[in-house]
Amino acid sequence: MKLFLVHYGFYPQGEIWEQHGVVHVAAPSAAEAKKAFKAIDWVKAKKAHVDGIVEVRVDGYGIELIPGTSPQAEPERLGFSV
């Protein structure tokens, strides 16, 4: 599994200005990361779209993810709204 940063946009209900945000997604490829992002309930509810996806790398090193026990956190639970 790799770590991807997904840059997304959506239009808040009744608004004309597009809002943007980023979220991290674990997936084996960018195509699978897009599918995983689109499957998230709040993404569907906000009708969010993907503006870009990039694999997260640090100083030329890839990040390999291993399964853990942490629950998936929604942005609202992390202290910011989308």
C-alpha distances in whole Angstrom, upper triangle without the diagonal:
4,7,10,13,15,19,21,25,27,31,32,34,38,37,37,35,31,29,25,22,19,16,12,10,6,5,5,8,11,13,10,10,14,14,12,15,18,17,18,22,23,21,23,26,27,26,24,23,20,22,19,15,14,11,12,13,16,19,17,14,10,8,6,5,7,9,12,15,16,17,15,18,20,21,25,24,23,26,26,27,26
4,7,10,13,16,19,22,25,29,30,33,36,35,35,32,29,26,23,20,16,14,10,8,6,5,5,7,9,12,10,9,13,14,13,14,17,18,18,22,22,21,23,26,26,25,22,21,18,19,16,12,10,7,8,9,12,15,14,11,8,6,5,6,9,11,14,17,17,18,16,18,19,20,24,23,22,25,25,25,24
4,7,10,13,16,20,22,26,27,30,33,32,32,29,26,23,20,17,13,10,7,6,5,7,8,9,9,12,11,9,12,14,12,12,16,17,16,20,20,18,21,24,23,23,20,19,16,17,14,10,9,6,6,8,11,15,14,12,8,6,7,7,11,12,14,17,15,16,14,15,17,17,21,20,18,21,21,22,21
4,6,10,12,16,19,23,24,27,30,29,29,26,22,20,16,14,10,8,6,5,6,7,9,8,7,10,10,7,9,12,11,10,14,15,15,18,18,16,19,22,21,20,17,15,12,13,10,7,6,4,5,9,12,15,15,13,10,9,11,11,14,16,17,19,18,18,15,16,16,16,20,20,18,21,20,20,18
4,7,10,13,16,20,22,25,28,26,25,23,19,17,13,10,7,6,5,6,9,11,13,12,9,12,12,9,10,13,12,10,13,16,15,18,17,15,18,20,18,18,15,14,11,11,8,6,5,6,6,10,13,16,16,15,13,12,14,14,17,18,19,21,18,18,15,15,15,14,18,18,16,18,17,17,15
4,6,10,13,17,18,22,24,22,22,20,16,14,10,8,5,5,6,7,10,11,14,12,9,11,12,8,8,11,10,8,11,13,12,16,14,12,15,17,15,15,11,10,7,8,6,5,7,9,10,14,16,20,19,19,16,15,17,16,20,20,21,22,20,19,15,15,14,13,17,18,17,19,16,16,13
4,7,11,14,16,20,22,20,19,16,13,11,7,6,4,7,9,11,14,15,18,16,12,14,15,11,10,14,13,10,12,15,14,17,15,12,15,17,14,14,10,9,6,5,5,6,9,11,12,16,18,21,21,21,19,18,20,20,23,24,24,25,23,22,18,17,15,14,17,19,17,18,16,15,12
4,7,11,13,16,18,16,16,14,10,8,6,6,6,8,11,12,16,17,19,17,14,15,15,12,10,13,13,9,10,14,13,14,12,9,12,14,11,10,6,6,4,5,7,9,12,15,16,19,22,25,25,25,22,22,23,22,25,25,26,26,24,22,18,17,15,13,16,18,17,18,15,13,10
4,7,10,13,15,13,12,10,6,6,4,6,9,11,14,16,19,20,23,21,17,18,19,16,13,16,16,12,12,15,14,15,12,10,12,13,9,9,6,5,7,7,10,12,15,18,19,23,25,28,28,28,26,25,27,26,29,28,29,29,26,24,20,19,16,14,16,19,19,19,15,13,9
4,6,9,12,10,10,9,6,5,7,9,12,13,17,18,21,22,25,23,20,20,20,18,15,17,17,13,12,15,14,14,11,9,10,10,6,6,4,6,9,10,13,16,19,22,23,26,29,31,32,32,29,28,30,28,31,30,30,30,27,25,21,19,16,14,16,19,19,19,16,13,9
4,6,8,6,7,6,5,6,9,12,15,17,20,21,25,26,29,27,24,23,24,22,19,20,20,17,16,18,17,16,13,11,12,11,7,8,8,10,13,13,17,19,22,25,26,30,32,35,35,35,33,32,33,32,34,34,33,33,30,27,24,22,18,17,17,21,21,20,17,14,10
4,6,5,8,8,7,7,10,12,16,17,21,22,26,27,31,29,26,26,26,23,21,22,22,18,17,19,17,16,12,12,13,10,7,9,10,12,15,16,19,22,25,27,28,31,33,36,37,37,34,33,34,33,35,34,33,33,29,27,23,21,17,15,15,19,20,18,15,12,9
4,6,9,10,10,11,14,16,19,20,24,25,29,30,33,32,29,28,28,26,23,24,23,20,19,20,18,16,13,13,13,11,8,10,12,15,18,19,22,25,28,30,31,35,37,40,40,40,38,36,37,35,37,36,36,35,31,28,25,23,19,18,17,21,22,21,18,14,12
4,7,9,11,12,16,18,22,24,27,28,32,33,36,35,31,31,31,29,26,27,27,24,22,24,22,20,17,17,17,14,12,13,15,17,20,21,25,27,30,33,34,37,39,42,43,43,41,39,40,39,41,40,39,38,35,32,29,27,23,21,20,24,25,24,20,17,15
4,6,8,9,13,16,20,22,26,27,31,32,35,33,30,30,30,28,25,26,26,23,22,24,22,21,18,17,17,15,12,13,14,16,19,19,22,25,28,31,32,35,37,40,40,40,38,37,39,37,40,39,39,38,35,32,29,26,23,20,20,24,24,23,19,16,14
4,7,10,13,16,20,23,26,28,31,32,35,33,29,29,30,28,25,26,27,23,22,25,24,23,20,18,19,17,14,14,14,15,18,18,21,24,27,31,31,35,37,39,39,40,38,37,39,38,41,40,40,40,36,34,30,28,25,22,22,26,26,25,21,18,16
4,6,10,13,17,20,24,25,29,30,33,31,27,27,29,26,23,25,26,22,21,24,23,22,19,17,19,17,14,14,13,14,16,15,19,22,24,28,28,31,33,35,36,37,35,35,36,35,38,38,38,38,34,32,28,26,23,20,20,24,24,22,19,16,13
4,7,10,14,17,20,22,25,27,29,27,24,24,25,22,20,22,22,18,18,21,19,19,16,14,16,15,11,12,10,11,13,12,15,18,21,24,25,28,30,32,33,34,32,31,33,32,35,34,34,35,31,29,25,23,20,18,18,22,22,21,17,14,11
4,7,11,14,17,19,23,25,28,26,22,23,24,21,18,21,20,17,17,19,17,18,14,13,15,14,11,12,9,11,12,11,14,17,19,22,22,26,28,30,31,31,29,28,30,29,32,32,31,31,28,26,22,20,17,14,15,19,18,17,13,11,8
4,7,10,14,16,20,21,24,22,19,20,21,18,16,18,18,14,15,18,16,17,14,12,15,15,12,12,9,10,10,9,11,13,16,19,19,22,24,26,27,27,26,25,27,26,29,29,29,29,26,24,20,18,16,13,15,18,16,16,13,11,8
4,7,10,13,17,19,22,20,17,19,19,16,15,17,16,12,14,17,14,16,13,11,15,15,12,13,10,11,10,10,11,12,14,16,16,19,21,24,25,25,23,22,24,22,25,25,25,25,22,21,17,15,13,10,12,15,13,14,10,9,7
4,7,10,13,16,19,17,15,17,17,13,13,15,14,11,13,15,14,16,13,12,15,16,14,15,11,11,10,10,9,9,11,13,12,16,18,21,21,21,19,18,20,19,22,22,22,23,20,19,15,13,12,10,13,15,13,14,11,11,9
4,7,10,13,16,15,13,15,14,11,11,13,11,9,12,13,11,14,12,11,14,16,14,15,12,12,11,12,11,10,11,12,12,15,17,21,21,20,18,16,17,16,18,18,18,19,16,15,11,10,9,8,12,13,11,13,12,12,10
4,7,10,13,13,12,14,13,9,11,13,10,9,13,14,12,15,14,13,16,18,17,18,15,15,12,14,12,10,10,10,9,12,15,18,18,17,14,12,13,12,15,15,16,17,14,14,10,10,11,10,14,15,13,15,15,15,14
4,6,10,10,9,11,9,6,8,10,7,7,11,11,10,14,14,13,15,18,17,17,15,14,12,14,12,10,10,9,10,13,16,20,19,18,14,12,12,11,13,13,14,16,14,13,10,11,12,12,16,16,15,18,17,18,16
4,7,9,9,11,9,7,10,11,8,9,13,13,12,16,17,16,18,21,21,21,18,18,15,17,15,12,12,10,10,13,16,19,18,16,13,10,9,7,10,10,12,14,13,13,11,13,14,15,19,19,18,21,21,21,20
4,6,7,9,6,5,9,9,8,10,13,13,13,17,18,17,19,22,22,21,19,18,15,17,15,12,12,10,11,14,17,20,19,17,13,11,10,9,11,12,14,17,16,16,14,16,17,19,22,22,21,24,24,24,22
4,7,8,6,7,11,11,10,13,15,16,17,21,22,20,22,25,25,24,22,20,17,19,16,13,12,10,12,14,17,20,18,16,12,11,10,10,12,13,16,19,19,19,17,20,21,22,26,26,25,28,27,27,25
4,5,5,6,9,10,10,12,14,15,17,21,22,19,21,24,24,22,20,18,15,16,13,10,10,8,12,14,17,20,17,16,12,13,12,13,15,16,19,22,21,21,19,21,22,22,26,26,25,28,27,27,25
4,5,5,6,9,10,10,12,14,16,19,20,17,19,22,21,20,17,15,11,13,10,7,7,7,11,13,17,20,18,17,14,14,14,15,17,19,21,23,22,22,19,21,20,21,24,25,24,27,25,25,22
4,5,5,7,9,10,11,13,15,18,20,16,17,21,21,18,16,14,11,13,11,9,11,11,15,17,21,23,21,20,17,17,17,17,19,20,23,25,24,23,20,22,21,22,25,26,26,28,27,26,23
4,5,5,6,9,10,11,13,16,18,15,16,20,20,18,16,15,13,15,13,11,12,12,15,17,21,24,22,21,17,16,15,15,17,17,19,21,21,20,17,19,19,20,24,24,24,27,26,25,22
4,5,5,6,9,10,11,15,16,13,15,18,18,17,14,13,10,13,11,8,10,10,12,15,19,22,20,19,16,14,14,13,16,16,18,20,19,18,15,16,16,17,21,21,21,23,22,21,19
4,5,5,6,9,10,14,14,11,13,16,16,14,11,9,7,10,9,8,10,12,14,18,21,24,23,22,19,18,18,17,20,20,21,23,21,20,16,18,17,17,21,22,21,24,22,21,18
4,5,5,6,9,12,14,11,12,15,16,14,12,11,10,13,13,11,14,15,17,21,24,27,26,24,21,20,19,18,20,19,21,22,21,19,16,18,17,18,21,22,23,25,23,22,19
4,6,5,7,10,12,10,11,15,15,14,13,12,11,15,14,12,14,14,16,19,23,26,25,23,20,18,17,15,17,16,18,18,17,15,12,14,14,16,18,19,19,22,21,20,18
4,5,6,9,10,7,9,12,12,11,9,9,8,12,12,10,13,14,15,19,22,26,25,24,20,19,19,17,19,18,19,20,18,16,12,13,12,13,16,17,17,20,18,17,14
4,6,8,9,6,7,10,11,9,8,8,8,12,13,12,16,17,19,23,26,29,28,27,24,22,22,20,22,21,22,23,21,18,15,16,14,15,17,19,20,22,20,18,15
4,6,9,7,7,10,12,11,11,12,12,16,16,15,18,19,21,24,27,31,30,28,25,23,22,20,21,19,20,20,19,16,13,15,13,15,17,18,19,22,21,19,16
4,6,5,6,9,10,10,10,12,13,16,17,16,18,19,20,24,26,30,29,28,25,22,22,19,20,19,19,19,17,14,10,11,9,12,13,15,16,18,17,15,13
4,5,5,6,9,10,10,13,15,18,19,19,22,23,23,27,30,33,33,31,28,26,25,23,24,22,21,20,18,15,12,12,10,12,13,14,16,18,17,15,13
4,5,5,6,8,9,12,14,17,18,18,21,22,23,27,29,32,32,31,28,26,26,24,25,23,23,22,19,16,13,12,8,9,10,12,14,15,14,11,9
4,5,5,6,5,8,10,13,15,15,18,20,21,25,27,31,30,29,26,25,25,23,24,23,23,23,20,17,14,13,10,11,12,15,16,17,15,13,10
4,6,5,7,9,12,15,17,18,21,23,24,28,31,34,33,32,29,28,28,25,27,25,25,25,23,19,16,16,13,14,15,18,19,20,18,15,13
4,6,8,11,14,17,19,20,24,25,26,30,33,36,36,35,32,30,30,28,29,27,27,26,24,20,17,16,13,14,14,17,18,19,17,14,11
4,5,9,12,15,17,18,22,24,25,29,31,34,34,34,31,29,30,28,30,28,28,27,25,22,18,17,13,13,13,17,18,18,15,12,9
4,7,10,13,16,17,21,23,25,28,31,34,34,33,30,29,30,28,30,29,29,29,26,23,20,19,16,16,17,20,21,21,18,15,12
4,7,9,12,14,17,20,21,25,27,31,30,30,27,26,27,25,28,27,27,27,25,22,18,17,14,14,15,18,19,19,17,14,10
4,6,9,11,15,18,20,23,26,29,28,28,26,25,26,25,27,27,28,28,26,24,20,19,17,16,18,21,21,22,19,17,13
4,6,7,11,14,16,20,23,25,25,25,22,22,23,22,25,25,26,27,25,23,19,19,17,16,19,21,21,22,19,17,14
4,7,10,14,16,19,22,24,24,24,22,22,24,24,27,27,28,30,27,26,22,21,19,18,21,23,22,23,20,18,15
4,7,10,13,16,19,21,20,21,18,19,21,21,24,25,26,28,26,25,21,21,20,18,22,24,22,23,21,20,17
4,7,9,13,16,18,17,17,15,15,17,17,21,22,23,25,23,22,19,19,19,18,21,23,21,23,21,20,18
4,6,9,12,15,13,14,12,12,15,15,19,21,23,25,23,23,20,20,20,19,23,24,22,24,22,22,20
4,6,10,13,11,11,8,9,11,12,16,18,20,23,21,22,19,20,20,20,24,24,22,24,23,24,22
4,7,10,10,9,7,7,10,11,15,17,19,21,20,21,18,19,19,19,23,23,20,22,21,23,21
4,7,6,5,5,6,10,12,16,19,20,23,22,23,21,22,23,22,26,26,23,25,24,26,25
4,5,5,7,8,11,14,17,20,21,24,23,24,23,23,24,23,27,26,23,25,25,27,26
4,6,9,11,14,17,20,23,24,27,26,28,27,27,28,27,30,30,27,29,28,30,30
4,7,10,13,16,19,23,24,28,27,29,27,27,29,28,32,31,28,30,30,32,30
4,7,9,13,16,19,21,24,24,26,24,25,27,27,30,30,27,29,29,31,30
4,6,10,13,16,18,22,21,23,21,23,24,24,28,28,25,28,27,29,28
4,6,10,13,15,18,17,19,18,20,22,22,25,24,22,25,25,27,26
4,7,10,12,16,16,18,17,19,22,23,26,25,23,26,27,28,27
4,7,9,12,13,15,14,16,19,20,23,22,21,24,25,26,25
4,6,10,11,14,14,17,20,22,25,23,22,25,26,28,27
4,7,9,11,12,15,18,21,23,21,21,24,26,27,26
4,6,9,11,13,17,19,22,19,19,22,24,25,26
4,6,9,12,16,18,20,17,17,21,23,24,25
4,6,9,12,15,16,14,14,17,19,21,21
4,6,9,13,14,11,12,16,18,18,19
4,7,10,12,10,11,14,15,16,16
4,6,8,6,7,10,12,12,13
4,5,5,7,9,9,9,10
4,5,5,7,6,6,7
4,5,6,5,5,7
4,6,7,9,11
4,6,8,11
4,7,10
4,7
4
